[in-house]
């Protein structure tokens, strides 16, 4: 009997849909007012532009790595290759270590946001809110428990709801507001100084959160058709499309609602629709926003479930996570464990704290570490080694490192210390594991499967 393997069934359209549904989610609807409050002026639109620019710059790093190593697990493979057979083991382990914490936080954040925004329809207690967020996670796991080609079709269906919602919001501003006014007055009272830079950094933490997910396709690299072309294309198409939608949505809302209302509203998009079309329409809009939030949890959980699987299949994580469903060919153990952890997190945490914690934990290893790893890999292998080449190398990679470092500092001292602590604990855990298994640096013997990733990459690229 043949061992089950991942199927390459996800098309460019489906990959783009998966990315965009992950990117939108509940984020832009719940952080829009936070961003406006943080910037405290019409120039808060610059925070959304900054998020888009960072995404484009960083997508160059993901594209070069993703097209070259189109395997399940994304960053796990990138870090392992970038830092070589010795330090790559530590970096890839740290990535899986932090993923087992931050991935459920990402899933929980969308579920918590779902429950928070649903209270516009009718007020309810905190207990009911937690029940709703937990139910969302359970429903997502149920929908993902199937073959990848069926999931691709579900993703496109959910994506259509995302696009419809955004188009409705934007058209509302075009038809009922003063659409050009926010653009014409976005520099009113603006002074470029340290205070502006500080507020832009803080606000960008929130807008970057709303763009996260443009790389989700890399985690599904082993299931993408024609990955050399489709992985980079899906990322840049997703970022361009979402950036336009976010900016138009913000401009539309700012053309109808005054800035103080935007800053203070917990349901700013629903308030916007209520202003232009009445309470009934606002309730319909709220239902559509909940659709978007649900779609985001679906997409994020899909991508993250492949990371522990990839590490386990490579012998670097618990073997049970390497199991694929015998008939549906997906990593069901990984999906169930992440879903169960996200369910618990959705009952315990608040949305604002979760957003900052997510970024603080991911930046050091996944974003900064990955860019550094790419530079090291180019130095060892040469540019010709890669299936896709970023323009103006190494400028985008260096810029990504500097900007991510700035965002990391902007998360605040508490979150920075939290991210560093998680990394430090992961490092201790790795060395304990290495000593127990007599692996590097406690032995000169490298693991027998050191060349597995290279062989898998060659097979997938043929």
C-alpha positions in Angstrom: 0.0 0.0 0.0 1.4 3.4 -1.0 2.0 5.9 1.7 -0.4 8.9 1.4 1.2 12.2 0.2 0.1 15.8 -0.3 -1.7 16.5 -3.6 -0.8 19.5 -5.8 -4.4 20.6 -6.4 -4.4 24.4 -5.5 -4.6 26.7 -8.6 -3.4 30.3 -8.8 -7.0 31.5 -8.3 -7.4 29.3 -5.2 -4.0 30.3 -3.8 -4.9 34.0 -4.2 -8.2 33.4 -2.6 -6.6 31.6 0.4 -4.1 34.5 0.8 -6.7 37.3 0.6 -9.2 35.7 2.9 -6.4 35.2 5.5 -5.3 38.8 5.0 -8.7 40.5 5.4 -10.3 38.6 8.2 -11.7 40.7 11.1 -8.5 42.8 11.3 -9.3 45.9 9.2 -12.8 46.2 10.7 -11.7 46.1 14.4 -8.4 48.0 14.1 -9.5 50.8 11.8 -10.7 52.9 14.8 -7.6 51.9 16.8 -5.3 53.2 14.0 -7.3 56.4 13.7 -7.1 57.0 17.4 -3.4 56.3 17.6 -2.5 58.7 14.7 -5.1 61.3 15.9 -5.5 63.0 12.6 -6.6 62.5 9.0 -3.0 61.3 8.2 -3.8 57.9 9.7 -4.1 56.7 6.1 -0.3 56.7 6.0 -0.3 53.8 8.5 -2.3 51.7 5.9 0.1 52.7 3.2 3.1 51.7 5.4 1.6 48.3 6.0 1.2 47.7 2.3 4.8 48.8 1.5 6.2 46.5 4.2 4.2 43.6 2.8 5.5 44.2 -0.8 9.1 44.4 0.5 8.8 41.3 2.6 6.9 39.4 -0.1 10.1 39.5 -2.2 11.9 37.4 0.5 9.0 35.0 0.7 8.7 34.7 -3.1 12.4 33.9 -3.6 12.3 31.2 -0.9 8.8 29.9 -1.6 9.4 29.4 -5.3 12.7 27.6 -4.6 11.4 25.4 -1.8 7.7 24.7 -2.6 7.1 22.4 0.3 4.6 22.1 3.2 5.7 24.2 6.2 7.0 27.3 4.5 9.3 29.1 6.9 10.4 25.8 8.5 12.1 24.8 5.3 13.4 28.3 4.6 15.1 28.7 7.9 16.5 25.2 7.8 18.1 25.8 4.4 19.1 29.4 5.1 21.2 28.7 8.2 22.7 25.4 7.0 22.7 21.9 8.4 23.8 23.0 11.9 22.3 26.3 12.8 19.4 25.6 10.5 18.3 22.9 12.9 18.0 25.4 15.7 16.3 28.1 13.7 13.7 25.7 12.2 13.0 24.2 15.6 12.5 27.7 17.1 10.0 28.5 14.3 8.0 25.4 15.0 8.3 26.1 18.7 6.8 29.6 18.4 4.3 28.4 15.8 2.7 26.0 18.3 2.0 29.1 20.4 1.4 32.0 18.0 -0.6 30.0 15.3 -3.4 29.2 17.8 -3.2 32.9 18.8 -3.8 33.9 15.2 -6.7 31.6 14.9 -8.1 32.7 18.3 -7.7 36.4 17.4 -10.0 36.0 14.4 -12.5 34.0 16.5 -12.5 36.6 19.3 -12.9 39.4 16.8 -15.8 37.5 15.3 -17.5 37.2 18.7 -16.7 40.9 19.5 -18.2 42.2 16.3 -21.3 40.0 16.5 -22.4 41.9 19.6 -23.5 44.7 17.2 -26.5 42.5 16.3 -27.6 42.1 19.9 -25.7 42.6 23.2 -24.7 39.6 25.2 -22.5 38.7 28.2 -18.8 37.9 28.2 -19.7 34.2 28.7 -21.8 34.1 25.6 -19.0 35.9 23.7 -16.6 33.2 24.7 -19.0 30.4 23.6 -19.3 32.1 20.2 -15.6 32.3 19.7 -15.1 28.7 20.7 -17.8 27.5 18.4 -16.2 29.4 15.5 -12.9 27.4 16.0 -14.8 24.1 16.2 -16.7 24.9 12.9 -13.5 25.7 11.1 -11.8 22.5 12.1 -14.9 20.6 10.9 -14.8 22.4 7.5 -11.0 21.7 7.0 -11.4 18.0 7.8 -11.5 17.1 4.0 -9.5 16.8 0.8 -7.5 19.8 -0.4 -9.3 20.2 -3.7 -12.6 20.6 -1.8 -10.9 23.1 0.5 -9.7 25.1 -2.5 -13.3 25.4 -3.7 -14.6 26.4 -0.3 -11.8 29.1 -0.2 -13.0 30.6 -3.5 -16.6 30.6 -2.2 -15.6 32.4 1.1 -13.4 34.8 -0.9 -16.4 35.9 -3.0 -18.1 37.0 0.2 -15.0 38.9 1.2 -14.9 40.8 -2.1 -18.6 41.5 -2.0 -18.4 43.0 1.5 -15.5 45.3 0.6 -17.1 46.4 -2.7 -20.3 47.3 -0.9 -18.4 49.4 1.7 -16.4 51.2 -0.9 -19.4 51.9 -3.2 -21.3 53.2 -0.2 -18.6 55.9 0.3 -18.5 56.7 -3.4 -22.3 57.2 -3.6 -23.1 58.9 -0.3 -19.9 60.5 1.0 -17.4 63.1 0.0 -15.0 60.6 -1.4 -12.1 62.9 -2.3 -12.2 64.9 0.9 -10.1 62.5 3.1 -7.4 62.4 0.4 -7.4 66.2 -0.2 -7.1 66.8 3.6 -5.0 63.9 4.7 -2.0 66.2 5.3 -3.9 68.9 7.2 -1.9 69.7 10.4 0.7 67.1 9.6 4.2 67.7 11.1 7.0 65.2 10.3 8.8 64.7 13.6 9.7 62.1 16.2 6.1 62.1 17.6 4.7 61.4 14.1 7.3 58.6 13.6 6.4 57.0 17.0 2.6 57.1 16.4 3.1 55.8 12.9 5.1 52.9 14.3 2.5 52.1 16.9 -0.4 52.3 14.4 1.6 50.2 11.8 1.6 47.4 14.3 -2.1 47.2 13.8 -2.2 47.7 10.1 0.6 45.2 9.5 -1.6 42.7 11.4 -4.3 43.3 8.9 -2.0 42.5 6.0 -0.5 39.3 7.5 -1.3 36.3 5.4 0.1 37.3 2.1 2.6 34.4 2.6 0.0 31.8 3.5 0.5 30.1 0.2 4.1 29.3 1.2 2.9 27.1 4.0 0.9 25.1 1.4 3.9 24.9 -1.0 3.5 21.2 -1.4 0.0 21.5 -2.6 0.3 24.4 -5.1 0.2 23.8 -8.9 3.2 25.2 -10.8 4.7 26.6 -7.6 7.6 28.5 -9.2 5.2 30.8 -10.9 2.1 30.7 -8.8 3.6 31.2 -5.3 5.1 34.7 -6.1 2.2 35.7 -8.3 -0.4 34.9 -5.7 1.4 36.9 -3.1 1.9 40.1 -5.1 -1.7 39.9 -6.5 -3.0 39.5 -3.0 -1.1 42.4 -1.6 -2.0 44.7 -4.4 -5.7 43.8 -4.3 -5.9 44.1 -0.5 -4.0 47.4 -0.3 -6.4 49.0 -2.8 -9.4 47.6 -0.9 -8.1 48.8 2.5 -7.3 52.3 1.3 -10.6 52.7 -0.6 -12.5 51.3 2.5 -10.8 53.8 4.8 -11.4 56.7 2.4 -15.0 55.7 2.0 -15.6 55.6 5.7 -13.7 58.9 6.4 -15.8 60.6 3.7 -19.0 59.8 5.6 -18.1 59.6 9.3 -16.3 62.4 11.2 -12.9 61.5 12.7 -14.1 61.4 16.4 -16.8 58.9 15.5 -14.3 56.7 13.7 -11.9 56.8 16.6 -14.6 55.9 19.2 -16.7 53.4 17.4 -16.3 49.7 18.2 -18.3 48.8 15.1 -17.1 51.5 12.7 -18.1 49.7 9.5 -21.5 48.9 10.8 -21.9 52.5 12.0 -20.9 53.6 8.5 -23.5 51.5 6.8 -26.1 52.5 9.3 -25.4 56.2 8.5 -25.8 55.8 4.7 -28.5 53.0 4.6 -30.2 52.5 7.9 -30.1 50.0 10.8 -31.3 47.0 8.7 -28.6 47.4 6.2 -26.1 47.8 9.0 -27.1 44.4 10.4 -26.7 42.8 7.0 -23.2 44.4 6.7 -22.4 43.0 10.2 -23.3 39.5 9.0 -21.0 40.0 6.0 -18.2 41.1 8.2 -18.7 38.0 10.3 -18.5 36.0 7.0 -15.1 37.7 6.4 -13.9 36.9 9.9 -14.9 33.3 9.5 -13.2 33.0 6.1 -10.0 34.4 7.7 -9.9 31.7 10.4 -10.5 29.1 7.8 -7.5 30.2 5.7 -5.1 30.8 8.6 -5.9 27.4 10.2 -5.3 25.7 6.8 -1.9 27.1 6.4 -0.7 26.7 9.9 -1.7 23.1 10.1 1.0 22.2 7.6 3.9 23.6 9.7 4.1 20.9 12.5 3.4 18.3 9.8 6.4 19.4 7.8 8.7 19.5 10.8 7.5 16.0 12.0 7.9 14.6 8.4 11.5 15.8 8.5 12.2 14.1 11.8 12.5 17.4 13.8 9.2 17.3 15.7 6.9 14.7 17.3 6.3 11.9 14.8 2.5 11.8 15.4 2.2 15.2 13.6 3.6 13.6 10.4 0.5 11.5 10.0 -1.7 12.1 6.9 -5.3 11.1 6.7 -5.3 7.7 4.9 -8.0 8.7 2.3 -8.2 12.5 2.4 -4.4 13.1 2.4 -4.1 16.0 4.9 -2.3 16.4 8.2 -5.2 15.7 10.5 -3.3 15.3 13.8 -1.7 18.7 13.3 -5.1 20.3 12.4 -6.8 18.8 15.5 -4.0 19.9 17.9 -3.8 23.4 16.6 -7.6 23.7 16.6 -7.9 22.4 20.2 -5.2 24.9 21.4 -6.9 27.8 19.5 -10.2 26.8 21.2 -8.6 27.2 24.6 -6.9 30.5 23.7 -10.2 31.9 22.3 -11.7 31.4 25.8 -8.8 33.1 27.7 -7.5 36.2 25.9 -8.6 39.7 24.7 -8.2 40.8 21.1 -5.8 43.8 21.5 -3.3 41.8 23.6 -3.4 38.9 21.1 -2.6 41.2 18.2 0.6 42.6 19.8 1.6 39.2 21.1 1.3 37.6 17.6 3.6 40.2 16.0 6.2 40.2 18.8 6.6 36.4 18.7 6.8 36.1 15.0 9.1 39.0 14.1 12.4 37.7 15.5 12.5 34.2 14.0 10.0 34.2 11.1 10.5 37.6 9.6 13.9 39.0 10.5 15.4 35.5 10.8 14.1 34.5 7.5 15.5 37.6 5.7 18.9 37.1 7.2 18.7 33.4 6.3 18.0 34.3 2.6 21.1 36.5 2.5 23.2 33.8 4.0 21.9 31.2 1.5 22.6 33.5 -1.5 26.1 34.0 -0.2 26.6 30.2 0.0 24.8 29.1 -3.1 24.8 32.1 -5.4 21.8 33.8 -7.1 21.6 31.1 -9.8 20.4 28.6 -7.2 17.0 30.2 -6.8 13.9 29.5 -8.9 12.8 33.2 -8.6 14.9 36.3 -8.1 13.8 39.5 -6.3 14.6 42.8 -8.1 17.5 44.9 -6.7 18.8 42.2 -4.4 19.7 42.6 -1.5 17.9 45.9 -1.0 14.4 44.4 -0.3 15.8 41.9 2.2 17.8 44.5 4.1 14.8 46.9 4.1 12.6 44.1 5.4 15.0 43.4 8.3 15.2 47.1 9.3 11.4 47.7 9.1 10.5 44.5 11.0 13.0 45.6 13.7 11.2 48.9 13.9 7.8 47.2 14.1 9.1 44.9 16.8 10.3 47.8 19.0 6.9 49.5 18.4 5.0 46.6 20.0 6.2 47.9 23.4 8.6 46.7 26.1 6.2 44.0 27.5 5.6 42.4 24.2 9.2 42.6 23.2 10.2 40.8 26.4 7.5 38.2 25.7 8.8 37.5 22.3 12.4 37.3 23.5 11.4 35.0 26.4 9.5 32.6 24.0 12.6 32.5 21.8 14.9 31.9 24.8 12.8 29.1 26.2 12.7 27.5 22.7 16.5 27.7 22.5 16.8 25.9 25.9 14.3 23.3 24.7 16.2 22.7 21.5 19.6 22.2 23.3 17.9 19.8 25.8 16.5 17.8 22.9 19.8 17.9 21.1 21.7 16.7 24.1 19.2 13.9 24.7 19.4 12.7 21.1 23.2 13.3 20.9 22.8 15.7 18.0 24.6 18.9 17.1 26.2 20.6 19.0 26.7 17.7 21.4 27.8 15.4 18.6 29.8 15.7 15.3 27.2 13.4 13.7 24.6 15.2 11.7 21.2 13.6 11.4 20.8 10.8 8.9 18.1 12.7 7.1 20.1 15.9 6.5 19.6 15.8 2.7 15.9 15.0 2.8 14.8 18.6 2.2 17.1 19.0 -0.8 15.8 15.7 -2.4 12.2 16.7 -1.8 12.8 20.1 -3.3 14.4 18.5 -6.4 11.4 16.1 -6.8 8.8 18.9 -6.4 10.6 21.2 -8.9 10.8 18.5 -11.6 
